Amino acid sequence: MIKKLLTSFALALALVSCSGYQIGNMGHPQIKRVSVGQLKNLSDEPRLALIVMDKLKEAIRQDGTYELVNAGEGRADAIIQGTIPQFSYRKVGFSRDDEEKKKYRVNNYRATVKFDYEVVTPKKLVIQKFSMTGNGDFSDGVSIEQNRREGLERAAYSMATKVVTQLAEGW
């Protein structure tokens, strides 16, 4: 009798403890296809909107919750559109200068991209409206401009994954 009671209790406990988990995606049931719409670049960085658009598309494909479709096809259930108001760079890592022991030089930087966006239906009904930031670190190697661009791409991808996660799980 006690063995049956303990077995029943263990089974009930196992079922209840797993009740908060969900198998499969957690996206909105009415959204199956997503597109990336128009992005406005208000920053001083040329082509930043193209980088952000590319990273948003990459993050949507990587996540797999929604199917990515072209914005002009008219098949999207939701469209991500927004503004990039700013980006910034700041110093985050220092090392001692070899020649002068009392001086330090910057050797690591952090790029930050801010994105104000909204997710709308094809009829322009706003579903979500948020602001996200992403960070990407880079160092001063042989080509600081190339490293700076890579840091900016890392920051854009970091921000894009947050946008897609919010879209997929923010319900």
ZATOR-361846 format. One record per atom (N, C-alpha, C): residue number from 1; residue in one letter; z negated, x, y. Coordinates in Angstrom, 1 decimal, padded with zeros to 4 digits. Each point is the difference from the previous one (the first is absolute). Layout:
% residues N
+-----+------+--------+--------+--------+
| seq | type |      w |      u |      v |
+-----+------+--------+--------+--------+
| NUM |    a |      Z |      X |      Y |
...
+-----+------+--------+--------+--------+
END
This chain:
% residues 171
+-----+------+--------+--------+--------+
| seq | type |      w |      u |      v |
+-----+------+--------+--------+--------+
|   1 |    m |  000.0 |  000.8 | -001.2 |
|   1 |    m |  000.0 | -000.8 |  001.2 |
|   1 |    m |  000.0 |  000.9 |  001.3 |
|   2 |    i | -000.9 |  001.0 |  000.0 |
|   2 |    i | -000.1 |  000.9 |  001.1 |
|   2 |    i |  001.3 |  000.8 |  000.2 |
|   3 |    k |  000.6 |  000.3 | -001.2 |
|   3 |    k |  001.3 |  000.8 |  000.1 |
|   3 |    k |  001.1 | -000.8 |  000.6 |
|   4 |    k |  000.1 | -001.3 | -000.3 |
|   4 |    k |  001.0 | -000.9 |  000.5 |
|   4 |    k | -000.2 | -000.2 |  001.5 |
|   5 |    l | -001.3 | -000.1 |  000.4 |
|   5 |    l | -000.3 | -000.2 |  001.4 |
|   5 |    l |  000.3 |  001.3 |  000.8 |
|   6 |    l | -000.3 |  001.1 | -000.5 |
|   6 |    l |  000.4 |  001.3 |  000.7 |
|   6 |    l |  001.5 |  000.2 |  000.1 |
|   7 |    t |  000.7 | -000.4 | -001.1 |
|   7 |    t |  001.4 |  000.1 |  000.0 |
|   7 |    t |  000.6 | -000.9 |  001.0 |
|   8 |    s | -000.5 | -001.2 |  000.1 |
|   8 |    s |  000.5 | -001.0 |  001.0 |
|   8 |    s | -000.3 |  000.5 |  001.4 |
|   9 |    f | -001.2 |  000.5 |  000.2 |
|   9 |    f | -000.3 |  000.5 |  001.3 |
|   9 |    f |  000.8 |  001.2 |  000.4 |
|  10 |    a |  000.3 |  000.9 | -000.9 |
|  10 |    a |  000.9 |  001.2 |  000.3 |
|  10 |    a |  001.4 | -000.5 |  000.3 |
|  11 |    l |  000.5 | -001.0 | -000.7 |
|  11 |    l |  001.3 | -000.5 |  000.2 |
|  11 |    l |  000.1 | -000.7 |  001.4 |
|  12 |    a | -001.0 | -000.8 |  000.3 |
|  12 |    a |  000.0 | -000.6 |  001.3 |
|  12 |    a | -000.1 |  001.0 |  001.2 |
|  13 |    l | -000.8 |  001.0 | -000.2 |
|  13 |    l | -000.2 |  001.0 |  001.0 |
|  13 |    l |  001.3 |  000.8 |  000.2 |
|  14 |    a |  000.7 |  000.3 | -001.1 |
|  14 |    a |  001.3 |  000.7 |  000.2 |
|  14 |    a |  001.0 | -000.9 |  000.7 |
|  15 |    l |  000.1 | -001.3 | -000.3 |
|  15 |    l |  000.9 | -000.9 |  000.7 |
|  15 |    l | -000.3 | -000.1 |  001.5 |
|  16 |    v | -001.3 | -000.1 |  000.3 |
|  16 |    v | -000.4 | -000.2 |  001.4 |
|  16 |    v |  000.2 |  001.3 |  000.8 |
|  17 |    s | -000.2 |  001.1 | -000.6 |
|  17 |    s |  000.1 |  001.3 |  000.7 |
|  17 |    s |  001.4 |  000.3 |  000.4 |
|  18 |    c |  001.0 | -000.5 | -000.7 |
|  18 |    c |  001.4 |  000.3 |  000.2 |
|  18 |    c |  000.6 | -001.1 |  000.9 |
|  19 |    s | -000.7 | -001.0 |  000.4 |
|  19 |    s |  000.6 | -001.2 |  000.7 |
|  19 |    s |  000.6 |  000.4 |  001.4 |
|  20 |    g | -000.5 |  001.1 |  000.6 |
|  20 |    g |  000.5 |  000.3 |  001.3 |
|  20 |    g |  001.3 |  000.8 |  000.0 |
|  21 |    y |  000.5 |  000.5 | -001.2 |
|  21 |    y |  001.2 |  000.8 | -000.1 |
|  21 |    y |  001.2 | -000.9 | -000.2 |
|  22 |    q |  001.1 |  000.5 |  000.5 |
|  22 |    q |  001.2 | -000.8 | -000.1 |
|  22 |    q |  001.1 |  000.9 | -000.6 |
|  23 |    i |  000.8 | -000.4 | -001.0 |
|  23 |    i |  001.0 |  000.7 | -000.5 |
|  23 |    i |  001.3 | -000.4 |  000.7 |
|  24 |    g |  000.8 |  001.1 |  000.4 |
|  24 |    g |  001.2 | -000.3 |  000.7 |
|  24 |    g | -000.2 |  000.2 |  001.5 |
|  25 |    n |  001.1 | -000.4 |  000.8 |
|  25 |    n | -000.2 |  000.2 |  001.4 |
|  25 |    n | -000.8 | -001.1 |  000.7 |
|  26 |    m | -000.5 |  000.3 |  001.2 |
|  26 |    m | -000.8 | -001.0 |  000.7 |
|  26 |    m |  000.7 | -000.5 |  001.2 |
|  27 |    g |  001.3 |  000.1 |  000.1 |
|  27 |    g |  000.7 | -000.4 |  001.2 |
|  27 |    g |  000.0 | -001.5 |  000.2 |
|  28 |    h |  000.4 | -000.4 |  001.2 |
|  28 |    h |  000.1 | -001.4 |  000.3 |
|  28 |    h |  001.0 | -000.6 | -000.9 |
|  29 |    p | -000.3 | -001.2 | -000.6 |
|  29 |    p |  000.9 | -000.6 | -001.0 |
|  29 |    p |  001.3 | -000.5 |  000.6 |
|  30 |    q |  000.1 | -000.2 |  001.3 |
|  30 |    q |  001.2 | -000.5 |  000.6 |
|  30 |    q |  000.9 |  001.1 |  000.5 |
|  31 |    i | -000.5 |  001.3 | -000.1 |
|  31 |    i |  000.8 |  001.1 |  000.5 |
|  31 |    i |  000.4 |  000.8 | -001.2 |
|  32 |    k |  001.3 |  000.1 | -000.2 |
|  32 |    k |  000.6 |  000.8 | -001.1 |
|  32 |    k |  000.8 |  001.1 |  000.5 |
|  33 |    r |  000.7 | -000.2 |  001.1 |
|  33 |    r |  000.9 |  001.0 |  000.6 |
|  33 |    r | -000.4 |  000.4 |  001.4 |
|  34 |    v |  000.0 |  001.2 |  000.3 |
|  34 |    v | -000.5 |  000.5 |  001.4 |
|  34 |    v |  001.1 |  000.9 |  000.5 |
|  35 |    s |  000.2 | -000.1 |  001.4 |
|  35 |    s |  000.9 |  001.0 |  000.6 |
|  35 |    s | -000.7 |  000.6 |  001.2 |
|  36 |    v |  000.6 |  001.1 |  000.5 |
|  36 |    v | -000.6 |  000.7 |  001.2 |
|  36 |    v |  001.0 | -000.4 |  001.1 |
|  37 |    g | -000.6 | -000.6 |  001.0 |
|  37 |    g |  000.9 | -000.5 |  001.1 |
|  37 |    g |  000.0 |  001.1 |  001.1 |
|  38 |    q |  000.1 | -000.5 |  001.3 |
|  38 |    q |  000.2 |  000.9 |  001.1 |
|  38 |    q | -001.4 |  000.7 |  000.3 |
|  39 |    l |  000.1 |  001.3 |  000.3 |
|  39 |    l | -001.2 |  000.8 |  000.4 |
|  39 |    l |  000.3 |  000.6 |  001.4 |
|  40 |    k | -000.9 | -000.2 |  000.9 |
|  40 |    k |  000.2 |  000.6 |  001.3 |
|  40 |    k | -000.8 |  001.2 |  000.2 |
|  41 |    n |  000.6 |  001.1 |  000.4 |
|  41 |    n | -000.7 |  001.2 |  000.2 |
|  41 |    n | -000.3 |  000.2 |  001.5 |
|  42 |    l | -001.2 | -000.1 |  000.4 |
|  42 |    l | -000.5 |  000.1 |  001.4 |
|  42 |    l | -000.5 |  001.4 |  000.2 |
|  43 |    s |  000.0 |  000.9 | -001.0 |
|  43 |    s | -000.6 |  001.3 |  000.1 |
|  43 |    s |  001.1 |  001.0 |  000.5 |
|  44 |    d | -000.4 |  001.2 |  000.3 |
|  44 |    d |  000.9 |  001.0 |  000.5 |
|  44 |    d |  000.7 |  000.8 | -001.2 |
|  45 |    e | -000.3 | -000.4 | -001.2 |
|  45 |    e |  000.6 |  000.7 | -001.1 |
|  45 |    e |  001.3 | -000.7 | -000.4 |
|  46 |    p |  001.1 |  000.7 |  000.1 |
|  46 |    p |  001.3 | -000.6 | -000.3 |
|  46 |    p |  000.1 | -000.2 | -001.5 |
|  47 |    r |  000.6 | -001.1 | -000.4 |
|  47 |    r |  000.3 | -000.4 | -001.4 |
|  47 |    r | -001.3 | -000.3 | -000.8 |
|  48 |    l | -001.1 | -000.2 |  000.7 |
|  48 |    l | -001.2 | -000.4 | -000.7 |
|  48 |    l |  000.1 | -001.3 | -000.7 |
|  49 |    a |  000.7 | -001.0 |  000.6 |
|  49 |    a |  000.2 | -001.3 | -000.6 |
|  49 |    a |  000.8 |  000.1 | -001.3 |
|  50 |    l |  001.0 |  000.9 |  000.0 |
|  50 |    l |  000.7 |  000.2 | -001.3 |
|  50 |    l | -000.8 |  000.6 | -001.1 |
|  51 |    i | -000.9 |  000.9 |  000.4 |
|  51 |    i | -000.9 |  000.6 | -001.0 |
|  51 |    i | -001.0 | -001.0 | -000.5 |
|  52 |    v | -000.6 | -000.8 |  000.9 |
|  52 |    v | -000.9 | -001.1 | -000.5 |
|  52 |    v |  000.7 | -001.0 | -000.8 |
|  53 |    m |  001.2 | -000.4 |  000.4 |
|  53 |    m |  000.8 | -001.0 | -000.8 |
|  53 |    m |  000.3 |  000.5 | -001.4 |
|  54 |    d |  000.4 |  001.3 | -000.1 |
|  54 |    d |  000.2 |  000.6 | -001.3 |
|  54 |    d | -001.2 |  000.1 | -000.9 |
|  55 |    k | -001.2 |  000.3 |  000.6 |
|  55 |    k | -001.2 |  000.1 | -000.7 |
|  55 |    k | -000.5 | -001.4 | -000.4 |
|  56 |    l |  000.2 | -001.0 |  000.8 |
|  56 |    l | -000.4 | -001.3 | -000.4 |
|  56 |    l |  000.8 | -000.5 | -001.2 |
|  57 |    k |  001.3 |  000.3 |  000.0 |
|  57 |    k |  000.8 | -000.4 | -001.1 |
|  57 |    k | -000.4 |  000.8 | -001.3 |
|  58 |    e | -000.3 |  001.2 |  000.2 |
|  58 |    e | -000.5 |  000.8 | -001.2 |
|  58 |    e | -001.3 | -000.5 | -000.5 |
|  59 |    a | -000.9 | -000.4 |  000.8 |
|  59 |    a | -001.3 | -000.5 | -000.4 |
|  59 |    a |  000.2 | -001.4 | -000.7 |
|  60 |    i |  000.9 | -000.8 |  000.5 |
|  60 |    i |  000.2 | -001.3 | -000.7 |
|  60 |    i |  000.6 |  000.2 | -001.4 |
|  61 |    r |  000.9 |  000.9 | -000.1 |
|  61 |    r |  000.6 |  000.3 | -001.3 |
|  61 |    r | -001.1 |  000.6 | -000.9 |
|  62 |    q | -000.8 |  000.9 |  000.5 |
|  62 |    q | -001.0 |  000.7 | -000.8 |
|  62 |    q | -001.1 | -001.0 | -000.5 |
|  63 |    d | -000.4 | -000.9 |  000.9 |
|  63 |    d | -001.0 | -001.0 | -000.4 |
|  63 |    d |  000.5 | -001.0 | -001.1 |
|  64 |    g |  001.2 | -000.5 |  000.1 |
|  64 |    g |  000.5 | -000.8 | -001.0 |
|  64 |    g | -000.4 | -001.5 |  000.0 |
|  65 |    t | -000.9 | -000.4 |  001.0 |
|  65 |    t | -000.4 | -001.4 |  000.0 |
|  65 |    t |  001.1 | -000.9 |  000.5 |
|  66 |    y |  000.8 |  000.5 |  000.9 |
|  66 |    y |  001.1 | -000.8 |  000.6 |
|  66 |    y |  001.3 |  000.7 | -000.2 |
|  67 |    e |  001.1 | -000.8 | -000.1 |
|  67 |    e |  001.3 |  000.6 |  000.0 |
|  67 |    e |  000.5 |  000.3 |  001.4 |
|  68 |    l |  000.5 |  001.1 |  000.2 |
|  68 |    l |  000.5 |  000.4 |  001.3 |
|  68 |    l |  001.5 | -000.4 |  000.2 |
|  69 |    v |  000.3 | -000.8 |  001.0 |
|  69 |    v |  001.3 | -000.4 |  000.3 |
|  69 |    v |  000.4 |  000.4 |  001.4 |
|  70 |    n |  001.3 |  000.0 |  000.3 |
|  70 |    n |  000.5 |  000.4 |  001.3 |
|  70 |    n | -000.3 | -001.1 |  001.0 |
|  71 |    a | -000.4 |  000.4 |  001.2 |
|  71 |    a | -000.4 | -000.9 |  001.1 |
|  71 |    a |  001.1 | -001.0 |  000.3 |
|  72 |    g |  001.3 |  000.4 |  000.0 |
|  72 |    g |  001.1 | -000.9 |  000.5 |
|  72 |    g |  000.5 | -000.9 | -001.1 |
|  73 |    e | -000.5 |  000.1 | -001.2 |
|  73 |    e |  000.5 | -000.9 | -001.1 |
|  73 |    e | -000.5 | -001.4 |  000.1 |
|  74 |    g | -001.2 | -000.2 |  000.6 |
|  74 |    g | -000.5 | -001.4 |  000.1 |
|  74 |    g | -000.7 | -000.4 | -001.3 |
|  75 |    r | -000.3 |  000.9 | -000.9 |
|  75 |    r | -000.7 | -000.4 | -001.3 |
|  75 |    r | -001.5 |  000.3 |  000.0 |
|  76 |    a | -000.5 |  000.6 |  001.1 |
|  76 |    a | -001.4 |  000.4 |  000.1 |
|  76 |    a | -000.9 | -001.2 |  000.2 |
|  77 |    d | -001.1 |  000.0 | -000.7 |
|  77 |    d | -001.1 | -001.0 |  000.2 |
|  77 |    d | -000.9 |  000.4 |  001.1 |
|  78 |    a | -000.1 |  001.3 |  000.3 |
|  78 |    a | -000.8 |  000.6 |  001.1 |
|  78 |    a |  000.7 |  001.2 |  000.5 |
|  79 |    i | -000.2 |  000.2 |  001.3 |
|  79 |    i |  000.6 |  001.1 |  000.8 |
|  79 |    i | -001.1 |  000.8 |  000.7 |
|  80 |    i |  000.0 |  001.3 | -000.2 |
|  80 |    i | -001.0 |  000.8 |  000.7 |
|  80 |    i |  000.7 |  000.5 |  001.3 |
|  81 |    q | -000.5 | -000.2 |  001.1 |
|  81 |    q |  000.5 |  000.5 |  001.3 |
|  81 |    q | -001.1 |  000.4 |  000.9 |
|  82 |    g |  000.3 |  000.9 |  000.9 |
|  82 |    g | -001.1 |  000.4 |  000.9 |
|  82 |    g |  000.4 |  001.1 |  001.0 |
|  83 |    t | -001.0 |  000.6 |  000.5 |
|  83 |    t |  000.1 |  001.0 |  001.1 |
|  83 |    t | -000.8 |  001.2 | -000.3 |
|  84 |    i |  000.6 |  001.2 |  000.3 |
|  84 |    i | -000.7 |  001.2 | -000.2 |
|  84 |    i | -000.4 |  000.5 |  001.5 |
|  85 |    p | -001.2 | -000.4 |  000.4 |
|  85 |    p | -000.4 |  000.3 |  001.4 |
|  85 |    p | -000.3 |  001.5 |  000.3 |
|  86 |    q | -000.4 |  000.7 | -001.1 |
|  86 |    q | -000.4 |  001.4 |  000.3 |
|  86 |    q | -000.1 |  000.8 | -001.3 |
|  87 |    f |  000.1 |  001.3 |  000.2 |
|  87 |    f | -000.4 |  001.0 | -001.0 |
|  87 |    f | -000.7 |  001.1 |  000.7 |
|  88 |    s | -000.7 |  000.8 | -000.8 |
|  88 |    s | -000.7 |  001.1 |  000.6 |
|  88 |    s | -000.2 |  001.1 | -001.0 |
|  89 |    y | -000.3 |  001.2 |  000.6 |
|  89 |    y | -000.3 |  001.2 | -000.8 |
|  89 |    y | -001.3 |  000.5 |  000.5 |
|  90 |    r | -000.8 |  000.5 | -000.9 |
|  90 |    r | -001.3 |  000.6 |  000.4 |
|  90 |    r | -000.3 |  001.2 | -000.9 |
|  91 |    k | -000.8 |  000.9 |  000.5 |
|  91 |    k | -000.4 |  001.2 | -000.8 |
|  91 |    k | -001.1 | -000.4 | -000.9 |
|  92 |    v |  000.1 |  000.4 | -001.3 |
|  92 |    v | -001.1 | -000.3 | -000.9 |
|  92 |    v | -000.5 |  001.2 | -000.8 |
|  93 |    g |  000.7 |  001.1 |  000.0 |
|  93 |    g | -000.4 |  001.2 | -000.7 |
|  93 |    g |  000.2 |  001.2 |  000.7 |
|  94 |    f | -001.0 |  000.9 | -000.1 |
|  94 |    f |  000.0 |  001.3 |  000.8 |
|  94 |    f | -000.2 |  001.1 | -001.0 |
|  95 |    s |  000.5 |  001.2 |  000.3 |
|  95 |    s | -000.3 |  001.2 | -000.7 |
|  95 |    s | -000.3 |  001.1 |  001.0 |
|  96 |    r | -000.7 |  001.0 | -000.5 |
|  96 |    r | -000.3 |  001.2 |  000.8 |
|  96 |    r |  001.2 |  000.8 |  000.2 |
|  97 |    d |  000.2 |  000.5 |  001.2 |
|  97 |    d |  001.1 |  000.8 |  000.4 |
|  97 |    d | -000.2 |  001.4 | -000.6 |
|  98 |    d |  001.0 |  000.6 | -000.7 |
|  98 |    d | -000.2 |  001.3 | -000.7 |
|  98 |    d | -000.2 |  001.1 |  001.0 |
|  99 |    e |  000.7 |  000.0 |  001.2 |
|  99 |    e | -000.1 |  001.1 |  000.9 |
|  99 |    e | -001.4 | -000.1 |  000.8 |
| 100 |    e | -000.3 | -001.1 |  000.5 |
| 100 |    e | -001.2 | -000.2 |  000.7 |
| 100 |    e | -001.0 | -000.9 | -000.7 |
| 101 |    k | -001.0 |  000.6 | -000.5 |
| 101 |    k | -001.0 | -000.7 | -000.9 |
| 101 |    k | -000.7 | -001.2 |  000.7 |
| 102 |    k | -000.1 |  000.1 |  001.3 |
| 102 |    k | -000.7 | -001.1 |  000.8 |
| 102 |    k |  000.8 | -001.2 |  000.3 |
| 103 |    k |  001.3 |  000.1 | -000.3 |
| 103 |    k |  000.9 | -001.1 |  000.4 |
| 103 |    k |  000.5 | -000.8 | -001.2 |
| 104 |    y |  000.3 | -001.2 |  000.2 |
| 104 |    y |  000.5 | -000.9 | -001.1 |
| 104 |    y |  001.3 | -000.5 |  000.4 |
| 105 |    r |  000.8 | -000.3 | -001.0 |
| 105 |    r |  001.3 | -000.6 |  000.3 |
| 105 |    r |  000.2 | -001.2 | -000.8 |
| 106 |    v |  000.8 | -001.0 |  000.5 |
| 106 |    v |  000.2 | -001.2 | -000.8 |
| 106 |    v |  001.0 |  000.3 | -001.1 |
| 107 |    n | -000.3 | -000.5 | -001.2 |
| 107 |    n |  001.0 |  000.1 | -001.1 |
| 107 |    n |  000.3 | -001.3 | -000.7 |
| 108 |    n | -000.8 | -001.1 |  000.3 |
| 108 |    n |  000.3 | -001.3 | -000.6 |
| 108 |    n | -000.1 | -001.1 |  001.1 |
| 109 |    y |  001.0 | -000.9 | -000.1 |
| 109 |    y |  000.1 | -001.1 |  000.9 |
| 109 |    y |  000.0 | -001.3 | -000.7 |
| 110 |    r | -000.2 | -001.1 |  000.7 |
| 110 |    r |  000.1 | -001.3 | -000.6 |
| 110 |    r |  000.9 | -000.9 |  000.9 |
| 111 |    a |  001.0 | -000.6 | -000.6 |
| 111 |    a |  000.8 | -001.0 |  000.7 |
| 111 |    a | -000.5 | -001.4 | -000.3 |
| 112 |    t |  000.0 | -000.8 |  001.0 |
| 112 |    t | -000.5 | -001.4 | -000.2 |
| 112 |    t |  001.1 | -000.9 |  000.6 |
| 113 |    v |  000.3 | -001.0 | -000.8 |
| 113 |    v |  001.0 | -001.0 |  000.4 |
| 113 |    v | -000.7 | -001.4 |  000.0 |
| 114 |    k |  000.2 | -000.7 |  001.1 |
| 114 |    k | -000.5 | -001.3 |  000.1 |
| 114 |    k |  001.1 | -001.0 |  000.0 |
| 115 |    f | -000.2 | -001.2 | -000.7 |
| 115 |    f |  001.0 | -001.0 | -000.2 |
| 115 |    f | -000.6 | -001.4 |  000.2 |
| 116 |    d |  000.5 | -000.7 |  001.0 |
| 116 |    d | -000.4 | -001.4 |  000.2 |
| 116 |    d |  001.0 | -000.8 | -000.6 |
| 117 |    y | -000.3 | -000.8 | -001.0 |
| 117 |    y |  001.0 | -000.8 | -000.7 |
| 117 |    y | -000.4 | -001.4 | -000.3 |
| 118 |    e |  001.0 | -000.8 | -000.4 |
| 118 |    e | -000.2 | -001.3 | -000.4 |
| 118 |    e |  000.9 | -000.3 | -001.2 |
| 119 |    v | -000.4 | -000.8 | -000.9 |
| 119 |    v |  000.8 | -000.5 | -001.1 |
| 119 |    v |  000.4 | -001.4 |  000.3 |
| 120 |    v |  001.3 | -000.3 |  000.1 |
| 120 |    v |  000.4 | -001.3 |  000.4 |
| 120 |    v |  001.0 | -000.6 | -001.1 |
| 121 |    t |  000.1 | -001.3 |  000.0 |
| 121 |    t |  001.0 | -000.7 | -000.9 |
| 121 |    t |  001.3 |  000.1 |  000.7 |
| 122 |    p |  001.1 | -000.3 | -000.7 |
| 122 |    p |  001.3 |  000.0 |  000.6 |
| 122 |    p |  000.1 | -000.9 |  001.2 |
| 123 |    k | -000.8 | -001.0 |  000.1 |
| 123 |    k |  000.0 | -001.0 |  001.1 |
| 123 |    k | -001.0 |  000.5 |  001.1 |
| 124 |    k | -000.5 |  001.2 | -000.1 |
| 124 |    k | -000.8 |  000.7 |  001.0 |
| 124 |    k | -001.4 | -000.6 |  000.1 |
| 125 |    l | -000.5 | -000.5 | -001.1 |
| 125 |    l | -001.4 | -000.5 | -000.1 |
| 125 |    l | -000.8 |  001.2 | -000.4 |
| 126 |    v | -001.1 |  000.4 |  000.8 |
| 126 |    v | -000.8 |  001.2 | -000.3 |
| 126 |    v | -000.9 | -000.3 | -001.1 |
| 127 |    i |  000.1 |  000.9 | -001.0 |
| 127 |    i | -000.9 | -000.1 | -001.2 |
| 127 |    i | -001.2 |  000.9 |  000.2 |
| 128 |    q |  000.2 |  001.3 |  000.4 |
| 128 |    q | -001.1 |  001.0 |  000.2 |
| 128 |    q |  000.4 |  000.7 |  001.3 |
| 129 |    k | -001.1 |  000.5 |  000.7 |
| 129 |    k |  000.2 |  000.8 |  001.2 |
| 129 |    k | -001.1 |  001.1 |  000.0 |
| 130 |    f |  000.4 |  001.2 | -000.1 |
| 130 |    f | -001.0 |  001.1 | -000.1 |
| 130 |    f |  000.4 |  001.2 |  000.8 |
| 131 |    s | -000.9 |  001.0 |  000.0 |
| 131 |    s |  000.3 |  001.3 |  000.5 |
| 131 |    s | -000.5 |  001.0 | -001.0 |
| 132 |    m |  000.9 |  001.0 | -000.3 |
| 132 |    m | -000.4 |  001.0 | -001.0 |
| 132 |    m |  000.3 |  001.4 |  000.5 |
| 133 |    t | -000.8 |  001.0 | -000.4 |
| 133 |    t |  000.3 |  001.4 |  000.3 |
| 133 |    t |  000.1 |  000.8 | -001.3 |
| 134 |    g |  000.7 |  001.0 |  000.1 |
| 134 |    g |  000.1 |  000.9 | -001.2 |
| 134 |    g | -000.1 |  001.5 |  000.5 |
| 135 |    n | -000.5 |  000.8 | -000.8 |
| 135 |    n | -000.2 |  001.5 |  000.4 |
| 135 |    n |  000.8 |  000.8 | -001.0 |
| 136 |    g |  000.4 |  001.2 |  000.5 |
| 136 |    g |  000.7 |  000.9 | -000.9 |
| 136 |    g | -000.3 |  001.4 |  000.6 |
| 137 |    d | -000.5 |  000.9 | -000.9 |
| 137 |    d | -000.4 |  001.4 |  000.4 |
| 137 |    d |  001.2 |  000.9 | -000.2 |
| 138 |    f |  000.0 |  001.0 |  000.8 |
| 138 |    f |  001.0 |  001.1 | -000.1 |
| 138 |    f | -000.5 |  001.3 |  000.6 |
| 139 |    s |  000.6 |  001.1 | -000.4 |
| 139 |    s | -000.5 |  001.3 |  000.5 |
| 139 |    s |  001.1 |  000.6 |  000.8 |
| 140 |    d | -000.4 |  001.1 |  000.7 |
| 140 |    d |  001.0 |  000.7 |  000.8 |
| 140 |    d |  000.6 |  001.2 | -000.8 |
| 141 |    g |  001.1 | -000.4 | -000.7 |
| 141 |    g |  000.6 |  001.0 | -000.9 |
| 141 |    g |  001.1 |  000.7 |  000.8 |
| 142 |    v |  001.1 |  000.3 | -000.7 |
| 142 |    v |  001.1 |  000.7 |  000.6 |
| 142 |    v |  000.7 | -000.8 |  001.0 |
| 143 |    s |  000.2 | -001.3 | -000.2 |
| 143 |    s |  000.6 | -000.9 |  000.9 |
| 143 |    s | -000.9 | -001.1 |  000.4 |
| 144 |    i | -000.7 |  000.1 |  001.1 |
| 144 |    i | -000.9 | -001.0 |  000.4 |
| 144 |    i |  000.6 | -001.4 |  000.2 |
| 145 |    e |  001.3 |  000.1 |  000.5 |
| 145 |    e |  000.7 | -001.3 |  000.2 |
| 145 |    e |  000.3 | -000.7 | -001.3 |
| 146 |    q |  000.4 |  000.7 | -001.0 |
| 146 |    q |  000.2 | -000.6 | -001.4 |
| 146 |    q | -001.3 | -000.5 | -000.5 |
| 147 |    n | -001.1 |  000.8 |  000.1 |
| 147 |    n | -001.3 | -000.4 | -000.5 |
| 147 |    n | -000.5 | -001.2 |  000.7 |
| 148 |    r |  000.2 | -000.1 |  001.3 |
| 148 |    r | -000.4 | -001.1 |  000.9 |
| 148 |    r |  000.7 | -001.3 | -000.5 |
| 149 |    r |  001.3 |  000.1 | -000.3 |
| 149 |    r |  000.8 | -001.1 | -000.5 |
| 149 |    r | -000.5 | -000.5 | -001.3 |
| 150 |    e | -000.3 |  000.9 | -000.9 |
| 150 |    e | -000.6 | -000.3 | -001.3 |
| 150 |    e | -001.4 | -000.7 |  000.1 |
| 151 |    g | -000.8 |  000.5 |  001.0 |
| 151 |    g | -001.3 | -000.7 |  000.2 |
| 151 |    g |  000.2 | -001.4 |  000.6 |
| 152 |    l |  001.0 | -000.2 |  000.8 |
| 152 |    l |  000.3 | -001.3 |  000.5 |
| 152 |    l |  000.5 | -000.9 | -001.1 |
| 153 |    e |  000.8 |  000.5 | -000.9 |
| 153 |    e |  000.5 | -000.8 | -001.2 |
| 153 |    e | -001.2 | -000.4 | -000.9 |
| 154 |    r | -000.9 |  001.0 | -000.2 |
| 154 |    r | -001.2 | -000.3 | -000.8 |
| 154 |    r | -000.9 | -001.1 |  000.7 |
| 155 |    a | -000.1 |  000.1 |  001.3 |
| 155 |    a | -000.8 | -001.0 |  000.7 |
| 155 |    a |  000.7 | -001.4 | -000.1 |
| 156 |    a |  001.3 |  000.0 |  000.1 |
| 156 |    a |  000.8 | -001.3 | -000.1 |
| 156 |    a | -000.2 | -000.6 | -001.4 |
| 157 |    y |  000.1 |  000.9 | -001.0 |
| 157 |    y | -000.2 | -000.5 | -001.4 |
| 157 |    y | -001.4 | -000.6 | -000.2 |
| 158 |    s | -001.0 |  000.8 |  000.5 |
| 158 |    s | -001.4 | -000.5 | -000.2 |
| 158 |    s | -000.2 | -001.4 |  000.7 |
| 159 |    m |  000.6 | -000.1 |  001.2 |
| 159 |    m | -000.1 | -001.3 |  000.6 |
| 159 |    m |  000.8 | -001.1 | -000.7 |
| 160 |    a |  001.2 |  000.3 | -000.5 |
| 160 |    a |  000.8 | -000.9 | -000.7 |
| 160 |    a | -000.7 | -000.5 | -001.3 |
| 161 |    t | -000.7 |  000.9 | -000.7 |
| 161 |    t | -000.6 | -000.5 | -001.3 |
| 161 |    t | -001.2 | -001.0 |  000.4 |
| 162 |    k | -000.6 |  000.3 |  001.1 |
| 162 |    k | -001.1 | -001.0 |  000.5 |
| 162 |    k |  000.6 | -001.3 |  000.3 |
| 163 |    v |  001.1 |  000.0 |  000.7 |
| 163 |    v |  000.7 | -001.3 |  000.4 |
| 163 |    v |  000.4 | -000.8 | -001.3 |
| 164 |    v |  000.6 |  000.7 | -001.0 |
| 164 |    v |  000.4 | -000.7 | -001.2 |
| 164 |    v | -001.2 | -000.5 | -000.8 |
| 165 |    t | -001.1 |  000.8 |  000.0 |
| 165 |    t | -001.2 | -000.4 | -000.8 |
| 165 |    t | -000.6 | -001.2 |  000.7 |
| 166 |    q |  000.0 |  000.0 |  001.3 |
| 166 |    q | -000.5 | -001.2 |  000.8 |
| 166 |    q |  000.8 | -001.2 | -000.3 |
| 167 |    l |  001.3 |  000.1 | -000.1 |
| 167 |    l |  000.9 | -001.1 | -000.3 |
| 167 |    l | -000.2 | -000.5 | -001.4 |
| 168 |    a | -000.1 |  001.0 | -000.9 |
| 168 |    a | -000.1 | -000.4 | -001.4 |
| 168 |    a | -001.4 | -000.6 | -000.4 |
| 169 |    e | -001.0 |  000.6 |  000.6 |
| 169 |    e | -001.4 | -000.4 | -000.5 |
| 169 |    e | -000.8 | -000.7 |  001.1 |
| 170 |    g |  000.6 | -000.2 |  001.2 |
| 170 |    g | -000.8 | -000.6 |  001.1 |
| 170 |    g | -000.1 | -001.5 |  000.0 |
| 171 |    w |  000.2 | -000.6 | -001.1 |
| 171 |    w | -000.1 | -001.5 | -000.1 |
| 171 |    w | -001.3 | -000.4 | -000.5 |
+-----+------+--------+--------+--------+
END
